[in-house]
C-alpha cells in the first residue's frame, strides 16, 4: 500500500498498482471518479446484483475503493457513498465496521441508518 497526495497536506492510501498507474499517467478509478459518475456506477452495481447475490467485479471495485478511502474523502463524497453502498451486498458492507476507528464506525453507522429497507 502506498499513498497519494490529495492536496492541502491530505494523503490517501492507494494500492501500489494504482499508485504506479497514477505515476505513469494511466487512468485510475478512485472515490472521486466514482462520485463524478455515480449514476453509471449505480447501474453497474444493479447489473452485478442481478447476476449474483455476492455482486461481481464492479461490486468488488466499489468495495475496495470505499474500504481504502480516508474518512475525510468518505465525508466529502457522502451522498455518492450512500448511494453506492446501498447497492453492495450486505457481506461487503459489514466489513467497513471491522477494525474501524470510532469516527469511521460512526460514519458508517450513520450511512447504514439511511439505507432503505
N, C-alpha and C positions, 0 to 999 in steps of 0.2 A: 504494500500500500504506500503510495506517495501522497503528496499534497499539491494543490494548485492554488495560486493566489487569486482571490476573488476581488481584490482591491480593498483599499482602506484598512489594510492590516488583517483582513479576513482570509483564512485558508480553509480549504475543504479537502477531506480525504478523497483520493481518486485511485482506483485500481491501477497498478503500474502499466498495464496495457493501454488504459485510457490516457494516462499521463504521457506515454510515448506517442500515442496518436496525436494528442494536443501539441506536443513539441514538434511533431512533423507536419503540423498544419492540417491533419486529417479531421473530418467532422466527427464529433463525439456527442452522444446524447447524454445530457445531464438533466437535473431538475429544471433548470432554466428553459431548456428545449422542450421538456415535457409540458411545462406551463404555457409556453408560447403556442403549442399546438395541441392543447388539451382535448379538443373535440375529436381530433383524429386518434389520439391515444385512447380515449374512451371507446371509440368504435373498435379499435384493435382489441381492447380488453373484453368487450362484449363478444366479439367473434371467438376469442380464445375460450371464454366461458361456455360457449355453445358446444365446443368440441370436447371439453374436459372440465370436470368439477375442480381439477387441480390447476387449471389455467394452461398456459402454453409458453412459448418463447417470449411473447410480448409481456405476459404476466411476470415472467422472471426478470426481464429488463426493468420494468417499472419497480418491482420489488427491490431489486438490487440498488437502483438509484435512490429510492426512498430510505432504504436501510443505511446507505452510506452518506446521506445528506446530513449536514450540520443542522442543529436546531434553528440557527438563525436563517438558514436557507428554507427550511420547512415552514417557518413562520412567515417569511417573505412571500411564499407561494402557497399559503394555507388553503385558499379556495381550490386551486388545482389539486393539491394533495388530497383534500376531502373528496373531490370528485373521482379521483383515480383510485384511492384506497377503497372506496365503496365497491369497486368492481373487482377487487382482488379476492382470491379465495381466502376464507377465514383462517386457514392454516398459515398463510403467509402473513396476514395482518397480526396474528398473535405474537409473532417473533419480534415485533417492534417494542414490546414491553420487556422482553428478556434482557437482563443486564443493562437496562437503560437507566440513566440518571433520573433523579426525582423530577427535574424540569422536563426531560424528554417524556417520562411517564405521564406527567400532567398534560403535555401537549397531545400525546396520542390518545389519552383517555377523553379529552375534550373532543378530538376529531371523531373518535368512535361513538361518542354520545350523540353526535349529529347525524350519524348514518341512519337512513331509513330502514325500517324493519320490513 
